Amino acid sequence: MKKMVILAVALGVAGCADTNPNMLLKGKTWGNDVQTTYMSRTWQISRNSENVNSIRAIQDNNNLNPFGRPAMRKSIQATRAIEQATGCKVERDTLYKNVSDVFYADVACKNKSES
């Protein structure tokens, strides 16, 4: 009986291992995916459908290559990849990363009449 309880708990915990970023923020949908490359790494940039100034950035894991580039912090890479893909400036105090290694930030875009 004790083994069955341990098995049930183990299966329950294994079911929580889903790393889908949309599951982490229920109620928010992300769209307009754009792929960009910064420092030989591919980033997927998405916008929140409810707030277009809210951006999500996910880095390709490069097939888990531990010897690949780059030698730069991921937060800097994410900021530059977002700015490259959107053409907007990242509001640096809004940038954060969750446990799934997904970056979120707000951006400030100039209106075309201002430039």
C-alpha positions in Angstrom: 0.0 0.0 0.0 2.9 2.4 0.8 4.4 1.8 -2.6 1.1 2.7 -4.3 1.0 6.0 -2.4 4.5 6.8 -3.4 3.8 5.9 -7.0 0.7 8.1 -7.0 2.7 11.1 -5.6 5.5 10.5 -8.1 3.1 10.5 -11.0 1.4 13.6 -9.7 4.7 15.5 -9.5 5.7 14.3 -13.0 2.5 15.7 -14.4 3.5 19.1 -13.1 6.7 19.1 -15.2 5.0 20.7 -18.2 7.2 23.7 -19.3 4.7 25.3 -21.6 5.1 29.1 -20.9 1.4 29.7 -21.6 0.4 27.4 -18.8 2.5 29.5 -16.3 0.5 32.7 -17.0 -3.1 31.5 -17.3 -5.4 33.8 -19.1 -2.7 35.5 -21.3 -2.4 34.5 -24.9 0.8 35.2 -26.9 0.9 35.7 -30.6 2.7 37.4 -33.5 5.8 35.1 -33.1 9.0 36.4 -34.6 12.2 34.6 -34.7 15.4 36.5 -34.5 19.1 35.6 -34.2 21.4 37.4 -31.8 25.0 36.2 -31.2 24.4 32.9 -33.1 21.4 32.1 -30.9 17.8 31.9 -32.0 15.2 33.8 -30.0 11.4 33.5 -30.3 9.8 36.9 -29.6 6.0 37.1 -28.9 3.6 39.8 -27.9 0.8 39.6 -25.4 -2.5 39.8 -27.2 -4.1 42.0 -24.6 -1.1 44.4 -24.1 1.0 44.7 -27.2 3.8 46.4 -25.2 4.3 43.2 -23.2 6.9 41.0 -24.8 8.0 37.4 -24.2 11.4 36.0 -25.3 12.4 32.4 -25.4 15.9 31.3 -26.4 16.6 28.1 -28.4 18.6 25.7 -26.3 21.1 25.2 -29.1 20.6 21.4 -28.8 22.0 21.7 -25.3 25.5 22.5 -26.6 27.6 23.5 -23.6 30.5 24.7 -25.7 28.6 27.0 -28.0 28.6 30.8 -28.0 28.0 33.2 -26.4 29.9 34.5 -23.4 27.4 37.1 -22.4 24.6 37.1 -19.8 21.3 35.9 -21.1 19.4 39.0 -19.8 21.6 41.2 -22.1 21.0 38.9 -25.0 17.3 38.8 -24.4 17.1 42.6 -24.2 19.0 43.0 -27.5 17.0 40.3 -29.2 13.7 41.9 -28.2 15.0 45.3 -29.4 16.2 43.8 -32.7 12.9 42.0 -33.3 10.5 44.8 -32.3 12.4 47.9 -33.1 11.4 49.3 -29.7 13.4 50.0 -26.6 13.1 47.6 -23.6 12.1 49.2 -20.3 14.9 47.7 -18.3 13.2 47.8 -14.9 10.4 45.5 -16.3 12.7 42.8 -17.6 12.4 39.5 -15.6 13.0 35.8 -16.1 10.9 33.0 -14.7 12.1 29.5 -13.6 11.4 28.2 -17.1 14.1 30.5 -18.5 11.5 32.7 -20.3 12.1 36.4 -20.3 9.3 39.0 -20.1 9.6 42.7 -20.6 7.7 45.8 -21.5 8.8 47.9 -24.5 8.4 51.6 -25.3 7.9 52.3 -29.0 8.0 55.7 -30.6 5.0 56.6 -32.8 5.9 57.0 -36.4 4.9 60.7 -36.2 7.6 61.2 -33.5 10.5 59.9 -35.5 
